[in-house]
Amino acid sequence: MTIENDVRQRFFIQDSPVRGDVVRLSRSYATIIAQKPYPEAIKRLLGEMLTAASLLIGTLKIDGHLSIQLQSSDSDSLLNWAMAECDQSGIIRALASWKAETDEQIQAWNDMTSANQAFAELGAPGQGVLFINIQPEGSEPYQGIVERSHDNLADCLAHYQKQSAQIPTLINLASDGLQAGGILVQLLPRRDEEEQAHVDTDLWPRLSLLTRTIKPEELTTLPATELLYRLYNEEEVVLPDAVALAFGCTCSREKCETAILQIGQQEALDIVAEQEGSFEMDCGFCGEVYAFNEDDVAAIFAD
């Protein structure tokens, strides 16, 4: 993994209330979408969701993780649900469920080529459900419901940031099925009247116009530093150290054992019998398989 290809790069405009982040995903994204035979449109949607989760957690001062979840409210939708997660250290993962049981459904997916087409499977604007889940370490989780205000993920999330946090936000996302990238720019509140007096009032409109000129292929192929130079070379941009992003999974045998405890010993033994001596629990995120036989079940309930 190179820092240029799997990275979150924070930036500031010197002596202004503007901050932002650029995210580029390559190998980490490729590892995630290789776990399942995703249709092309879902690959691209997951790329945008991973990028968005990586951007949004950069706006929070927490130790923990943030996930974005999409849930269809229409039983006829081809997309059941999708989720993407990033933690503060830069570990990302994602998963989606979709319908492809009939020739008609398979052909419908084959006809889709963009993330927005997969996003549209949630239904028309106002339908489907979008969540942002924030889980700080050692604190109560928070869930925000994102209004389905637009026909693409980026604009829905930008609208949510403006409405919930009262912070003007620009978000651009892109994914070509091989790489993904995005940028988030925010105008933070002025701290006092003195700071307000020194703010360039033309800065935010100027940056907004520049940010909207970004092409999708620039977001998915350019290193973060080059992208920022192309956009804002007439501004004094400050670049702190970048954060490396990588695929990672939190599954474990212990978590599987906890799930078995929840279903009960007899039901677990019945599953062992039905599966002719053992059963497997596999992780959808990373493909790891955990096998349990009768002795394993007995040991779990012996404690």
C-alpha positions in Angstrom: 0.0 0.0 0.0 1.3 3.4 -0.9 0.4 6.5 1.1 -0.7 8.2 -2.2 -3.2 5.6 -3.1 -4.9 4.8 0.2 -5.0 7.9 2.2 -6.9 10.7 3.9 -5.2 14.0 3.5 -6.5 16.9 5.7 -6.0 20.4 4.5 -6.6 24.0 5.8 -6.7 27.3 4.0 -4.3 29.5 6.0 -5.9 32.2 8.2 -9.4 31.2 7.3 -12.2 29.0 8.8 -12.1 26.6 5.8 -10.9 23.0 6.4 -11.3 19.8 4.4 -10.1 16.3 3.6 -9.3 14.4 0.4 -9.6 10.6 0.3 -8.1 8.2 -2.2 -8.7 4.5 -2.1 -7.1 1.9 -4.3 -5.8 -1.4 -2.9 -7.9 -1.3 0.2 -11.0 -0.7 -2.0 -10.0 -3.5 -4.4 -9.6 -5.9 -1.5 -13.1 -5.1 -0.2 -15.0 -5.5 -3.5 -13.2 -8.7 -4.3 -14.9 -10.5 -1.3 -18.2 -11.0 -3.2 -19.3 -11.0 -6.9 -20.8 -7.5 -6.7 -22.5 -6.0 -9.7 -20.6 -3.1 -11.2 -23.0 -0.5 -9.9 -22.8 -1.8 -6.3 -19.0 -1.8 -6.6 -19.1 1.8 -7.4 -21.6 2.7 -4.8 -19.5 0.9 -2.1 -16.5 2.9 -3.3 -18.4 6.1 -2.8 -19.7 5.0 0.6 -16.2 4.0 1.8 -14.8 7.3 0.7 -17.7 9.2 2.4 -17.2 7.3 5.7 -13.5 8.0 5.6 -14.1 11.7 4.9 -16.8 12.1 7.6 -14.9 10.5 10.4 -12.2 13.1 9.7 -14.6 15.8 10.9 -15.0 14.1 14.3 -12.8 14.3 17.3 -13.5 10.8 18.6 -11.7 7.5 19.1 -14.1 5.0 17.5 -15.7 4.4 14.1 -18.3 5.8 11.8 -20.5 3.9 9.4 -22.9 4.8 6.6 -25.8 2.5 6.0 -28.4 2.4 3.2 -31.6 0.4 3.6 -34.3 -0.1 1.0 -37.9 0.3 2.0 -39.3 -1.3 -1.2 -39.5 -5.1 -1.4 -39.1 -4.8 -5.1 -35.8 -3.0 -4.9 -32.8 -4.8 -6.3 -30.6 -3.4 -3.5 -31.5 -4.7 0.0 -28.9 -2.8 2.0 -25.3 -1.6 2.0 -22.9 -0.3 4.6 -19.4 1.1 4.8 -17.3 1.9 7.9 -14.1 3.7 8.8 -12.5 4.0 12.2 -10.3 6.8 13.4 -7.1 4.9 12.7 -8.0 4.5 9.0 -9.3 0.9 8.9 -12.2 0.5 6.4 -14.6 -2.2 5.5 -17.9 -2.5 3.6 -20.7 -5.0 2.6 -23.9 -5.0 0.6 -26.8 -7.3 -0.1 -28.7 -7.4 -3.4 -31.2 -9.4 -5.3 -30.0 -11.4 -8.4 -32.1 -14.6 -8.3 -33.8 -14.2 -11.7 -32.6 -13.6 -15.2 -34.5 -10.4 -15.2 -32.8 -9.2 -12.0 -29.3 -10.2 -13.3 -29.9 -8.4 -16.5 -31.1 -5.3 -14.7 -27.8 -5.2 -12.8 -25.8 -5.8 -16.0 -27.5 -2.7 -17.4 -26.3 -0.5 -14.6 -22.9 1.2 -14.8 -22.9 3.9 -12.1 -23.1 4.3 -8.3 -26.1 6.6 -8.8 -28.1 3.8 -10.5 -27.5 1.5 -7.5 -28.3 4.4 -5.2 -31.6 4.9 -7.1 -32.6 1.3 -6.1 -33.5 2.7 -2.7 -36.4 4.3 -4.4 -37.3 7.9 -5.4 -36.0 10.8 -3.3 -37.8 10.7 0.0 -37.8 6.9 0.0 -35.3 4.4 1.4 -33.4 5.1 4.6 -29.9 6.5 5.0 -28.1 6.3 8.4 -24.9 7.7 9.8 -23.8 5.6 12.9 -21.1 7.0 15.2 -19.6 4.7 17.8 -17.1 6.4 20.1 -15.0 4.1 22.2 -16.5 3.8 25.7 -19.4 6.1 25.0 -23.0 5.7 23.8 -23.5 5.3 20.1 -25.3 8.0 18.0 -27.4 7.4 14.9 -28.4 10.2 12.6 -31.0 9.8 9.9 -30.0 11.3 6.6 -32.7 12.9 4.5 -33.1 11.4 1.0 -33.0 14.9 -0.4 -31.1 14.2 -3.6 -30.5 11.5 -6.1 -26.9 10.8 -5.2 -25.1 10.0 -2.0 -22.7 13.0 -2.0 -25.4 15.7 -2.1 -27.5 13.9 0.6 -24.5 13.8 2.9 -23.6 17.4 2.3 -27.3 18.4 3.0 -27.2 16.4 6.2 -24.0 18.2 7.4 -25.5 21.6 6.7 -28.8 20.8 8.4 -27.5 18.8 11.4 -24.3 20.6 12.2 -25.1 23.9 10.7 -21.9 23.8 8.8 -21.8 24.6 5.0 -20.3 21.6 3.4 -19.2 20.5 -0.1 -18.8 16.8 -0.8 -17.7 15.2 -4.1 -17.5 11.5 -4.5 -16.4 9.2 -7.4 -15.6 5.6 -8.0 -14.8 3.8 -11.2 -15.0 0.2 -9.9 -11.2 0.0 -9.5 -10.4 3.1 -7.4 -12.4 5.6 -5.4 -11.9 9.1 -4.2 -13.6 12.2 -2.8 -13.2 15.6 -1.2 -15.0 17.3 1.6 -14.7 21.1 2.3 -16.3 22.9 5.2 -16.8 26.5 6.3 -16.4 26.3 10.1 -18.1 28.9 12.4 -16.1 32.0 13.1 -15.0 32.0 16.7 -15.4 35.8 17.4 -16.0 39.1 15.8 -12.3 39.7 15.4 -11.9 36.6 13.4 -14.9 37.5 11.4 -13.4 40.8 10.5 -10.3 39.1 9.0 -12.1 36.5 6.9 -12.0 36.9 3.2 -15.8 37.0 2.4 -15.1 35.9 -1.2 -13.2 32.8 -0.1 -16.1 30.4 0.4 -17.9 31.3 -2.9 -14.5 31.1 -4.7 -13.7 27.7 -3.2 -17.2 26.4 -3.9 -16.9 27.2 -7.6 -13.5 25.6 -7.8 -14.5 22.5 -5.9 -17.5 21.9 -8.3 -15.1 21.8 -11.3 -13.5 18.5 -10.1 -13.9 15.7 -12.6 -14.6 12.2 -11.4 -11.5 10.8 -13.0 -9.4 13.4 -11.1 -10.9 12.2 -7.8 -10.1 8.6 -8.6 -6.6 8.9 -10.1 -4.8 12.0 -8.8 -2.7 11.9 -5.7 -4.4 14.0 -3.0 -1.6 16.7 -3.0 -1.8 17.1 -6.7 -5.6 17.4 -6.7 -5.4 20.1 -4.0 -2.7 22.0 -6.0 -4.8 21.9 -9.2 -7.8 23.2 -7.3 -6.4 25.8 -4.9 -3.0 26.7 -6.1 -3.8 30.4 -5.6 -4.6 29.8 -1.9 -2.3 29.2 1.0 -3.0 25.5 1.6 -1.7 23.9 4.8 -1.2 20.1 4.7 -0.8 18.2 8.0 0.5 14.6 7.9 -1.8 12.2 5.9 -3.5 9.2 7.5 -3.1 5.9 5.7 -6.2 3.9 5.0 -6.4 0.1 4.8 -8.9 -2.7 4.8 -9.4 -4.4 8.1 -12.0 -6.6 9.8 -13.0 -7.0 13.4 -14.4 -10.5 13.1 -13.1 -13.2 15.5 -13.9 -16.6 16.8 -14.8 -15.1 20.2 -17.5 -13.0 18.5 -18.9 -16.1 16.9 -19.0 -17.8 20.3 -20.9 -14.9 21.7 -23.5 -15.3 18.9 -23.8 -19.0 19.6 -24.4 -18.2 23.3 -27.3 -16.0 22.2 -29.0 -18.7 20.2 -28.7 -21.2 23.1 -27.0 -24.6 23.5 -29.8 -26.8 22.3 -30.4 -24.9 19.1 -26.6 -24.8 18.4 -26.5 -28.6 18.9 -29.5 -29.0 16.6 -27.6 -27.1 13.9 -24.5 -29.3 14.4 -26.7 -32.4 13.9 -28.4 -30.9 10.8 -25.0 -30.1 9.3 -23.7 -33.6 9.9 -21.3 -32.9 12.8 -20.2 -29.3 12.4 -21.3 -26.0 11.1 -19.5 -22.9 9.8 -19.9 -19.2 10.5 -18.3 -17.1 7.8 -17.6 -13.3 7.8 -19.1 -11.4 4.9 -16.6 -8.7 5.2 -13.4 -10.7 4.9 -14.4 -14.3 4.1 -12.9 -15.8 7.2 -14.6 -19.1 8.1 -15.0 -20.3 11.7 -16.1 -24.0 12.2 -17.8 -25.4 15.3 -18.5 -29.0 16.2 -20.4 -30.6 19.2 -17.3 -30.4 21.4 -16.9 -26.7 20.6 -20.5 -26.0 21.5 -20.2 -27.9 24.8 -17.0 -25.9 25.6 -18.8 -22.6 25.0 -21.6 -23.4 27.4 -19.3 -25.1 30.0 -18.0 -21.8 31.2 
